[in-house]
């Protein structure tokens, strides 16, 4: 038999109503232990007239939301610095490949890869026996020449004093030399003029006999012997290789007991306690870069960190190929974190606007197409609409307010973290 849709719908409604009734009955609270048999405690409206309801005995307890944690900063008067970013590369000027200036066998090797050394530290010592023997031979030869000269002077006949004409000649030559020497110091006389005057004075002194001892010494070979001794002593000193400046040893190319020839490369000494960065600035922007200004440097090896440097020089030449200008920045690197060859982003200050009311960029939100900040008043966050002027990546200038409650003042506390979903008059707690 076909059941009409209307009857079927009515039956369904009745069934749902019955199910709801039994569900409510099942969820009704159990009778109180103190209630009479058959009594059921239900809602306050179902209680007996003589029994006070819970609301009649105690006021309703309203739970208050906990304050939201936020981080803050101060609106302050300061300088707004406009910047220009440019890529660069770190390098060091104090880098030298040390070589053996004399040949010999390595006796002592104190250089080690990565070792920090001070200026004057001994790094390599060569076997110096042959150099010491050569020095002793030359000193003995000098002593022989000196003895011969001494004996010759002992038995020589006393000479007559020089004639007056010779004395006058010496005086004239001396005066001429003094005059040319003064002229050379002031830039009037040339080097050639000075050498000519000096030669004239030397000849006059030899003629007068006042250079006799020097002439005799040269004749006997004593002068050359003394020169040879100085050369031998210098060669002996060169058997010890010392650090010319404080730095780090790297790229060692020798081993102990090895025989070295003069000119052999030994290792590299590099000083990275002070680093330079060469950056490239576009021709159109180079006029904004001024030597002597401080800059921020960020290296890809240290994300999130900024290092401080100073513009040392701006190249006077523009690269014809890429139309850029080289700018040289120096920075102290006492911890030696920065290595030569590291890539850097250099942030150059281009314009400085002084005495501006500034807030951090993190404090600024946009709602309804308008910029605002949350200011903390007591324990409450209140939004304030602001008008922004100049800005850089870190800070924004806040222009004077147009109406009461508009903007911020120097010294106001503004929220920089935890404010994205805040509402006006929200309770907050400042996290230090």
Legacy VTK file of the C-alpha trace (Angstrom):
# vtk DataFile Version 3.0
C-alpha trace
ASCII
DATASET POLYDATA
POINTS 432 float
0.000 0.000 0.000
1.381 3.422 -0.829
1.632 5.737 2.184
0.962 9.421 1.508
3.979 11.734 1.881
2.072 13.900 4.362
1.421 10.985 6.705
4.992 9.817 6.419
6.326 13.293 7.310
4.066 13.546 10.331
5.204 10.207 11.658
8.837 11.255 11.340
8.233 14.400 13.379
6.544 12.448 16.161
9.419 9.964 16.289
12.031 12.727 16.611
10.047 14.421 19.377
9.850 11.215 21.360
13.592 10.600 21.008
14.353 14.089 22.248
12.113 13.607 25.319
13.823 10.402 26.422
17.259 11.927 25.817
16.444 14.832 28.117
15.054 12.493 30.730
18.204 10.380 30.586
20.435 13.427 31.159
18.431 14.720 34.133
20.512 14.711 37.367
20.072 11.855 39.781
18.052 12.516 42.921
19.874 14.182 45.748
20.774 11.957 48.614
18.949 14.372 50.921
15.796 14.643 48.797
12.623 12.688 49.451
12.095 9.439 47.577
10.823 10.118 44.108
12.016 13.808 44.094
14.356 14.903 41.255
16.692 17.899 41.324
16.518 19.706 38.030
16.987 23.238 36.857
16.349 26.140 39.243
12.909 26.600 37.686
11.937 23.056 38.628
12.845 23.451 42.318
10.196 23.826 44.949
9.130 27.376 45.773
10.589 27.101 49.235
14.113 26.123 48.054
16.394 29.099 47.123
18.084 28.893 43.738
21.897 29.080 43.398
21.614 32.542 41.943
19.761 33.695 44.995
22.492 32.615 47.395
25.648 33.828 45.521
26.356 36.385 42.738
27.361 35.068 39.304
31.209 34.744 38.973
32.510 36.379 35.747
35.948 34.988 34.642
38.394 37.642 33.315
40.788 36.808 30.436
44.497 36.666 31.317
46.651 39.574 30.012
48.365 38.869 26.702
52.184 38.912 26.727
53.763 41.548 24.465
57.157 43.071 23.782
57.556 46.810 23.583
59.850 49.634 22.504
59.958 53.373 23.039
58.980 56.051 20.571
61.968 58.397 20.595
63.548 61.421 18.919
66.516 60.396 16.802
68.223 60.455 13.432
66.655 58.623 10.514
69.363 57.274 8.244
68.538 56.445 4.636
70.707 53.651 3.302
71.956 52.033 0.119
72.823 48.339 -0.046
75.627 47.000 -2.193
77.378 43.613 -2.491
81.020 43.278 -1.493
83.784 40.823 -0.720
86.102 40.653 2.295
89.881 40.651 1.935
93.007 41.553 3.872
95.964 43.681 2.834
98.331 42.057 5.342
99.040 38.836 3.508
102.527 37.752 2.475
104.161 34.626 1.105
107.424 34.191 3.037
110.447 32.833 1.118
113.900 31.602 2.023
116.369 34.440 1.357
119.333 32.080 1.682
119.735 28.373 0.993
120.251 25.702 3.601
118.855 22.685 5.392
115.862 23.139 7.687
117.150 22.697 11.219
114.063 23.796 13.163
110.502 24.194 11.892
108.217 26.073 14.286
105.596 27.115 11.753
102.326 25.129 11.902
99.097 25.407 9.929
96.725 27.806 11.661
99.235 28.877 14.311
98.911 32.420 15.617
102.271 34.167 15.829
103.512 37.509 17.055
105.772 39.907 15.224
109.388 38.713 15.498
108.555 35.108 16.411
111.044 32.548 15.068
109.357 30.325 12.474
112.147 28.530 10.604
115.829 28.034 11.439
118.315 26.803 8.823
121.624 25.114 9.495
123.969 28.131 9.753
127.404 26.469 10.063
128.665 27.423 6.610
127.527 31.021 7.108
129.335 31.254 10.458
132.535 29.896 8.941
132.361 32.399 6.107
131.934 35.234 8.596
134.944 34.071 10.615
137.072 33.889 7.446
136.155 37.447 6.463
136.837 38.773 9.954
140.305 37.166 9.892
141.005 38.742 6.514
139.952 42.140 7.841
142.286 41.710 10.801
145.203 41.012 8.441
144.469 44.160 6.409
144.203 46.186 9.583
147.560 44.917 10.841
149.290 45.804 7.582
147.872 49.306 7.681
148.962 49.761 11.287
152.531 48.758 10.542
152.709 51.086 7.554
151.608 54.039 9.654
154.108 53.209 12.390
157.096 53.503 10.061
155.841 56.257 7.762
157.582 59.661 7.628
155.713 62.600 9.086
154.215 64.783 6.355
154.310 68.552 5.991
151.082 70.443 6.722
149.103 71.315 3.578
149.821 74.590 1.768
147.501 77.565 2.321
146.149 77.227 -1.196
145.037 73.688 -0.474
143.407 74.799 2.787
141.545 77.554 0.928
140.457 75.043 -1.702
138.983 72.768 0.959
137.165 75.693 2.581
135.718 76.776 -0.767
134.605 73.222 -1.592
132.991 72.861 1.838
131.091 76.148 1.448
129.925 75.125 -2.017
128.718 71.785 -0.745
126.840 73.389 2.175
125.108 75.841 -0.191
124.017 73.130 -2.639
122.868 70.894 0.242
120.571 73.624 1.568
119.276 74.240 -1.939
118.551 70.530 -2.342
116.545 70.469 0.885
114.447 73.434 -0.293
114.003 72.008 -3.782
116.174 74.559 -5.591
119.112 72.222 -6.333
118.857 68.811 -7.988
120.261 65.450 -6.918
122.895 65.744 -9.634
124.003 69.149 -8.273
124.346 67.663 -4.800
126.414 64.696 -5.988
128.733 66.987 -7.975
129.341 69.245 -4.966
129.994 66.229 -2.735
132.545 64.804 -5.198
134.360 68.159 -5.307
134.587 68.253 -1.530
135.913 64.675 -1.389
138.683 65.471 -3.897
139.707 68.599 -1.978
139.913 66.655 1.274
142.019 63.912 -0.336
144.368 66.523 -1.779
144.766 68.146 1.622
145.694 64.845 3.221
142.688 64.802 5.560
141.374 61.670 3.831
144.708 59.892 3.913
143.612 57.214 6.371
140.539 56.392 4.325
142.569 56.220 1.135
145.127 53.937 2.723
142.409 51.694 4.123
140.789 51.374 0.721
144.143 50.682 -0.908
144.878 47.908 1.539
141.460 46.299 0.990
140.285 47.072 4.507
137.227 48.985 3.371
136.001 46.160 1.131
136.702 43.641 3.874
134.421 45.554 6.229
131.691 45.584 3.582
132.074 41.826 3.049
131.701 41.239 6.789
128.429 43.202 6.878
127.091 41.121 3.983
128.115 37.885 5.724
126.437 38.914 8.961
123.248 39.721 7.080
123.302 36.299 5.394
123.743 34.648 8.804
120.737 36.507 10.154
118.657 35.322 7.198
119.092 31.694 8.239
116.403 32.498 10.817
113.009 33.300 9.328
110.905 35.453 11.643
107.342 36.736 11.438
107.340 40.255 9.938
103.992 40.966 11.641
101.456 39.255 13.892
99.186 36.856 12.038
98.222 33.278 11.205
100.373 30.714 9.415
98.793 28.955 6.445
99.702 27.074 3.261
102.945 25.518 4.553
105.195 24.260 1.751
108.242 22.835 3.549
109.155 20.116 6.011
111.830 19.573 8.641
115.318 18.513 7.435
114.491 19.585 3.882
117.180 21.267 1.799
116.016 24.652 0.560
117.300 26.888 -2.194
117.264 30.666 -1.899
113.933 32.020 -3.121
111.940 28.919 -2.120
108.402 29.737 -0.928
107.891 28.567 2.659
104.358 29.470 3.773
101.863 32.315 3.912
101.373 34.684 6.815
98.009 36.454 6.973
96.619 38.962 9.458
92.795 39.074 9.640
92.440 41.085 12.838
91.444 43.936 10.538
89.400 43.213 7.420
88.623 45.246 4.337
85.529 44.904 2.168
85.475 46.027 -1.453
81.957 46.957 -2.541
80.548 48.061 -5.885
78.241 51.085 -6.039
76.386 52.188 -9.168
77.643 55.322 -10.866
74.268 57.004 -10.244
74.539 56.387 -6.468
78.236 56.974 -5.768
77.659 60.665 -5.040
75.716 59.671 -1.915
78.600 57.639 -0.452
80.941 59.688 1.751
84.322 58.528 3.094
84.558 58.463 6.882
80.959 57.390 7.546
80.137 54.257 9.516
78.406 51.387 7.710
76.705 48.113 8.591
77.992 44.889 7.060
76.072 41.616 6.915
77.775 38.380 5.929
75.923 35.363 4.577
77.920 33.183 7.000
76.301 35.000 9.965
72.611 35.554 9.163
70.839 38.040 11.387
74.051 39.710 12.587
75.358 43.148 11.661
79.026 44.170 11.863
80.281 47.747 12.057
82.751 49.217 9.589
83.864 52.563 8.192
84.219 53.853 4.648
87.958 54.250 4.093
87.996 55.445 0.507
85.888 55.885 -2.606
87.642 55.107 -5.880
87.992 58.109 -8.222
87.517 55.800 -11.226
84.273 54.387 -12.669
84.453 50.902 -14.185
83.691 51.336 -17.877
82.130 47.860 -18.203
79.516 47.793 -15.435
79.402 51.530 -14.603
80.189 50.956 -10.938
82.584 52.548 -8.504
84.667 50.656 -5.928
84.188 51.638 -2.293
86.598 50.351 0.379
85.368 49.642 3.900
87.508 48.678 6.908
86.333 46.831 10.006
87.948 45.450 13.136
87.858 41.666 13.343
89.357 40.804 16.758
87.569 37.446 16.982
88.683 36.601 13.422
85.168 35.456 12.509
85.264 37.122 9.135
87.512 35.380 6.625
88.971 36.820 3.414
86.762 35.913 0.479
83.447 36.022 2.398
80.508 37.678 0.649
79.061 40.752 2.336
76.119 43.099 1.944
77.195 46.618 2.774
74.608 49.111 3.998
75.836 52.608 3.185
74.256 55.648 4.855
73.271 58.101 2.112
71.149 60.762 3.843
70.674 61.548 7.522
67.518 63.295 8.781
68.010 64.554 12.320
65.590 65.043 15.229
62.727 62.906 13.956
60.094 61.106 16.082
60.731 57.431 15.326
59.033 54.115 16.032
60.253 50.660 14.991
58.755 49.273 11.789
57.618 46.193 13.773
55.235 48.397 15.740
53.206 49.515 12.706
50.043 47.696 11.612
47.570 48.439 8.812
43.856 48.078 9.517
41.167 49.325 7.254
43.781 50.846 5.000
45.106 53.054 7.832
48.378 52.729 9.761
48.301 52.430 13.515
50.334 51.379 16.525
49.318 49.927 19.856
50.413 52.082 22.780
50.573 50.623 26.282
48.746 52.706 28.912
49.098 51.053 32.284
48.191 47.435 31.567
46.017 48.165 28.531
46.828 48.282 24.814
45.177 51.142 22.941
45.480 51.661 19.256
46.449 54.998 17.844
46.309 55.970 14.233
49.509 57.483 12.890
50.725 59.243 9.780
54.129 58.036 8.581
56.708 60.298 6.966
60.172 59.152 5.971
61.161 55.580 6.717
63.893 52.990 6.307
63.985 49.269 6.981
64.266 49.682 10.768
62.337 52.835 11.666
59.530 55.092 10.496
59.032 58.784 11.160
55.736 59.615 12.899
54.279 62.952 11.833
52.435 65.202 14.316
48.865 64.111 15.216
45.919 65.762 13.537
43.425 65.348 16.393
43.293 64.389 20.075
44.349 60.782 20.579
46.068 60.714 17.202
49.670 59.546 16.936
52.302 59.060 19.596
54.711 61.191 21.593
58.364 60.747 22.439
58.605 58.367 25.380
55.383 56.477 24.599
55.595 52.706 24.878
54.539 50.917 21.689
54.082 47.194 21.122
56.450 45.549 18.640
55.620 41.858 19.206
52.371 40.074 20.077
50.042 42.791 18.746
48.961 41.457 15.358
45.601 40.145 16.642
45.097 42.624 19.492
41.918 44.601 19.944
41.538 48.060 21.427
41.577 48.093 25.258
43.044 44.600 25.549
44.842 43.785 28.804
48.519 43.077 28.220
51.619 42.200 30.201
55.029 43.425 29.060
57.655 40.731 28.585
61.137 42.008 29.308
LINES 1 433
432 0 1 2 3 4 5 6 7 8 9 10 11 12 13 14 15 16 17 18 19 20 21 22 23 24 25 26 27 28 29 30 31 32 33 34 35 36 37 38 39 40 41 42 43 44 45 46 47 48 49 50 51 52 53 54 55 56 57 58 59 60 61 62 63 64 65 66 67 68 69 70 71 72 73 74 75 76 77 78 79 80 81 82 83 84 85 86 87 88 89 90 91 92 93 94 95 96 97 98 99 100 101 102 103 104 105 106 107 108 109 110 111 112 113 114 115 116 117 118 119 120 121 122 123 124 125 126 127 128 129 130 131 132 133 134 135 136 137 138 139 140 141 142 143 144 145 146 147 148 149 150 151 152 153 154 155 156 157 158 159 160 161 162 163 164 165 166 167 168 169 170 171 172 173 174 175 176 177 178 179 180 181 182 183 184 185 186 187 188 189 190 191 192 193 194 195 196 197 198 199 200 201 202 203 204 205 206 207 208 209 210 211 212 213 214 215 216 217 218 219 220 221 222 223 224 225 226 227 228 229 230 231 232 233 234 235 236 237 238 239 240 241 242 243 244 245 246 247 248 249 250 251 252 253 254 255 256 257 258 259 260 261 262 263 264 265 266 267 268 269 270 271 272 273 274 275 276 277 278 279 280 281 282 283 284 285 286 287 288 289 290 291 292 293 294 295 296 297 298 299 300 301 302 303 304 305 306 307 308 309 310 311 312 313 314 315 316 317 318 319 320 321 322 323 324 325 326 327 328 329 330 331 332 333 334 335 336 337 338 339 340 341 342 343 344 345 346 347 348 349 350 351 352 353 354 355 356 357 358 359 360 361 362 363 364 365 366 367 368 369 370 371 372 373 374 375 376 377 378 379 380 381 382 383 384 385 386 387 388 389 390 391 392 393 394 395 396 397 398 399 400 401 402 403 404 405 406 407 408 409 410 411 412 413 414 415 416 417 418 419 420 421 422 423 424 425 426 427 428 429 430 431
